[in-house]
């Protein structure tokens, strides 16, 4: 297919390089340098999508990232990315694009019936209509609305791309590379400041790339821009980033950019990321985001073929594309006239220039006259005809009465409009800035700076090429001076042409049509009309924030960049209040839609979170062990032998440990070395237990509370020397315990001469538990008499294991004779493999966390975080024995005296026997006093741990139950969906109540 | 490596294959060394320095190096002392011996962490894929050392040369750290 709307020459496309692409399956051609939008227009395609609510045919409206209509899906690598703006999609060979929000086809769309029925879908429709009957919401309304809502189809497969991340620092970040941004970058770079210049487009230059009627330093704007870029590119202190959107301005001049690395390439190197997140900390920021043109709000202003005037000019001058062969230009300002002139110079018939103003500037009128262009001054467009493409414009003459008289109809195949210009204040607004109304400009412009930034050029409402260039230089100089304290005199470029224009309009235009029937769109993407805004006001919305939410105006992906000013003016008219009293919504991050992928970055798959492994890991993998995640750690859950399920494996492991011996990897336990003359004093203050009299070589169980008196952690602490303790914590609690200790040391007791050092990963730990534990370790330990008398339960000593230094603890979390051997981390695998081999000789077993849980539950040992939930005190847990009664103070001591903690009826830690020993309770199940309590009855407590106990040959459970310590032998119930389970309260120690097995 | 600090101390592990070997950047596992954590009050610093053989730096984020010795400033009262692996006991005992009467804490953390040596003209770029620090030479000159975060893992970064960094992480985090560095470096191989 030829490109009937391509100009013969001009533009920045590479005419020699033809590219083939498809749109809804139809093959078309374009050139390198095209966007999808410009290529479609070159092929005469304006209809590219259906609108969100009414399914109206829509075309390409803009040439920039603010595009509300031309949202397309792009197929790539077997999946589809929805809602890409055709104006931002760069053409590549083989690009496959598809239109959205239409069924069955773009040309014939069933949903378009919504347009005819639109009187039934006013603003606030959902809020009003779907309220009753209430029961319909879940089953009928929500599913129907959901299936109809949304634009485009989400991708189905996992993201096949990957995303990069880069932190960067610079002195001056310049966002935007139009005339102001370029000169700002030039001026700042000249001082030697580190500059990052980014632009969302494929090429630097912004508006300079579509300016053909001006010159800078005697060169064409594009030529001058090219030289400026080349100069910046040659400087070491400058980073240039095209296709890079500054989408978020956060605190302390932290600005997030997204660089689209490969999406514009036909077959990118698979080693390259799709996008890269740049997290930039800039000393100073120059916002050179320019200004965008406003649509005019007249009836049927949304037909395909209706574009913004400057977009028409950009397609012509930058992309070599004529938006039509016969074009009407309607405007309220001067700049749109240039679009008409440029098009006329390329042989496009300008059917008319329709200017609202009674007397447009004489200078423009004379140029129009010279080109023979019909001018209708004091006129507006009051409507358009044509279904899938505009075919004529209705003209209305503005009367002095304020009314509009019909002025006939002008045929055309494209309509360009310009309501004037709106500075793009999004980044300024994101930087916490508050825009201020400038009545002369008829625009909101940046007010004072809250961060180290300044806006320049169009972004602050400054127009005209020469003024913009100068302002950019000044902004760059100022930013560099503020950042590095240096300034350099540079010669400003001088330009001619590109003068600023006058004029502009806001709000809905007057017309002679039936106001209840016609639709004049304010927000194209969300299908909000002038009528909707007025309706919102009639229904009581006064603030723009309410109007926005009621009508959804300004809630599209451009966040109202196109629509806000018109909506405000309409609301202000309806409210009969000045516009400044209606308020203005805030622009938030992101500036344009940003992929989830770039936010997720590397945090996916194996790198979602660090996976921490212990020294036994590889051995366990080799021996078929099953892992469970405990925080970031991989811990062995159980070791199934062939044919065993989990229940059988755990039962075997439990029995083996009690009968002979078991080996368990305890390396993940938190370890903290507490050292210093005041070490004992410090522990005395932290833990509930007394420490000062603990002799070196001895261990004690320690219980840690928070200030409120609730149990937060526990662990065995060994005293290695007068001034050195080896503290262990729970696996999950390690970082918190360390931070809490450091907090107390720094803020409460800086006078104590004691320091803490995390040694969690310095040591690998093997627990050897069971009657034969001593025999297992004896061959490898040197330097300790392991006999019960010489090295009794709760001893610790430094020795060697297979010749390497170790700390040997005689402790038990199983109720059996037990040892825990700590060797340095690098010796951990050697220790594990040595012991694993040795226990086989004694018919022992390796065991995992599940068996560890069962064995400790049989002994009634709590697991903090499982049997406690942050509301359990030592009294509740039956552990008052762990409190040093004579101690003056410890963390949580005063909390324990609070009235509610010593009150009756607190939930207390108990054991449960199901009446039927084969029934296993569910952890977390509620415990009640009535067999079948009425709905709403508070529970007496809940089951915290529940296991089959091989030692007892029956199921056991632990629970916290109201007043539980006094209920020994009583029957309570655990109501479950299949019926209530009767349980008998018992003590929490189920096995070897005398503790004889530990002391052998 | 002649312009790098402590190149007699931080050496590649000859038994380990390079983790990364590209024209722009390489990453080598470092051989084991002695790491001691010293926490001490000001009065102790001088003696500790003389016992160790290198004066303790007091300027934040700096290091002092000597022959087969380095001391890294980790905090206002915290230093990491580095020495060859074989010198563990001797160094430990020397400081403990001199300090029996002083207020301090000396703890062996030799095997708590592992180190990789990241070097090359793209080393800064690579580190900045996961570390938010400004590694320009003006703000992070050779010799600068700090604890920081690499993506979701705590790490220690020590600049031992213009283009050479020692990156340490706790042992169980090192797969994550080195794995992500390797993954992020992949795009440097793109044409």
Interface residues (C-beta under 8 A of the other chain):
Chain A: X164 X165 X166 X167 X168 X169 X194 X269 X271 X272 X273 X279 X281 X602 X603 X606 X607 X609 X610 X611 X612 X613 X614 X632 X633 X673 X675 X676 X677 X753 X754 X755 X757 X758 X759 X760 X761 X762 X824 X825 X826
Chain B: X32 X37 X39 X41 X77 X78 X103 X104 X105 X106 X107 X108 X109 X110 X111 X112 X113 X125 X128 X129 X130 X131 X132 X133 X134 X136 X139 X151 X152 X153 X170 X171 X172 X173 X175 X176 X179 X180 X183 X184 X186 X187 X189 X190 X191
